[in-house]
Amino acid sequence: MLGQVGIPGIIILLVICLIAFGSKNLPNIGRSLGESLQEFKRGISGLKEVFN
């Protein structure tokens, strides 16, 4: 399903996010999302080490 999202769809999604959250909040949301993904990757790699 996500493979069908093209450039126009991504642009529309970004515009909707900009309208919904405002330009001041978007960097904070992106930063916290990036930190969450990084912590998730660390947790997954830790689990891989435990099982190996």
C-alpha positions in Angstrom: 0.0 0.0 0.0 2.8 2.5 0.8 4.5 1.6 -2.5 1.8 3.5 -4.3 2.4 6.8 -2.6 4.2 9.1 -5.0 5.7 12.5 -4.9 2.3 14.3 -5.1 1.0 12.3 -2.2 4.1 13.1 -0.1 3.7 16.8 -0.9 0.1 16.8 0.1 0.9 15.0 3.3 3.6 17.5 4.2 1.2 20.4 3.5 -1.4 18.9 5.8 1.1 18.4 8.5 2.3 22.0 8.1 -1.3 23.3 8.4 -2.2 21.0 11.4 0.9 21.4 13.5 2.3 24.8 12.4 5.8 25.6 11.2 7.2 26.1 14.8 6.2 22.6 16.0 7.3 20.6 12.9 11.1 20.6 13.8 10.4 19.4 17.3 8.1 16.6 16.1 10.7 15.5 13.5 13.4 15.5 16.1 11.4 13.5 18.6 10.4 11.0 15.9 14.0 10.6 14.8 15.1 10.0 18.4 12.4 7.4 18.9 13.4 5.5 15.7 17.0 5.6 16.8 16.1 4.2 20.3 14.0 1.5 18.6 16.9 0.5 16.4 19.2 0.3 19.4 16.6 -1.9 21.2 16.3 -4.3 18.2 20.1 -4.6 17.8 20.3 -5.4 21.6 17.7 -8.1 21.2 19.6 -9.6 18.2 22.8 -9.8 20.3 20.9 -11.6 23.1 19.6 -14.2 20.8 22.9 -14.7 19.0 
